[in-house]
Amino acid sequence: MSPKNQGRRRVLRAAVWSLVGLLVVATGAVGVMLWQNTYDMDEQRVVIRHGGRTLHGVLATPKDGREDHGLVVYLHGDGPVDAAHDGGYRPLWEANAKAGYASLSWDKPGVAGAPGDWLDQTMDDRADEAAAAIAWARTRPGIDGDRIGLWGASQAGWVLPKVAARTPVSFVIAVSPAVNWLRQGRYNLLAELRADGASAARTKAEVARSDTVRRLLSRHASFGEYVTAVHGDTDGMTAERWNFVSKNHTADATRDLRSLRGTPVLLILAGHDMNVDTADTERVYREVLDAGGALTVERYPDAAHSLVKHSIERSDVRITLTAVFSPRSLFADGFLADQRQFLAPAD
């Protein structure tokens, strides 16, 4: 064989082995992805009917062989959220399952084919919805009706105590909850401006715009009036969103929190929360609930509002890769374990 042909064969062999190596790495990566996204629980789609309406949900149950399980009912934050929050809830459901609890969540109305429109809801509507879901759950075999509690994030802070006022719950896990809609909005605005390094002039202009919107909301102005007032610069606001904000902008959980007195409450707060003033939230929760001694407060210094690690959330690449290859690692250290311990302290 000529040296030229020998050289070609070496190149071919190198190319083949390189391809084999890539295939092995790719296969391994797929295997890791599948393993990391396999959870120790069973999931089933369920249909919940209430008040002439239908909720499309997911019930995740432990594989521990027990006849009855407690239940954690999930209440979403803002936005068009599906039952599993694009898979983001599954590590939490698994932690619940390890504590002997099932998890129930549902698509917001109008999301993932569910009937209705979540932007047409008030916080009271959402509380009625959750109370009906709990009533449904109490009829299910395998669910211990005396061990049903709530998990809610962000905007759900206005819903959680309303649900507890409608039906008995045995515990509440409140994750980054807001207390007052208008205070929360102003805090978020100023936090984002600081993060952007906004000038004093820009900050003044943005606050003035916010004040204009508040005045419009206080007099129940139409969306058309809003568009005129902001000179057509709606900043993404739609007529449907304006309707939603108009219905809910007076929300304040302070008085409603009284319904949680004596109920074990785990308040979870993030160290890098740009959406909610965690100091204000903790102050109000302690003022209303601490007297009963049932409030536990956990802070996570490296967490963002979503309780995803702040160091991961800042990078779209990191958050995507972590979600695919190690989804349980998305959350702040101790976040999942602390909820499991809250549910089953003796385990």
Helices and strands as residue ranges (DSSP letters): H 3-36, E 42-50, E 53-61, E 69-75, H 90-98, E 101-106, G 118-120, H 123-137, E 143-153, G 154-158, H 160-166, E 172-175, H 181-195, H 200-218, H 223-229, H 239-248, G 256-260, E 265-272, H 278-289, G 290-292, E 295-304, H 310-313, H 316-325, G 327-330, H 335-343
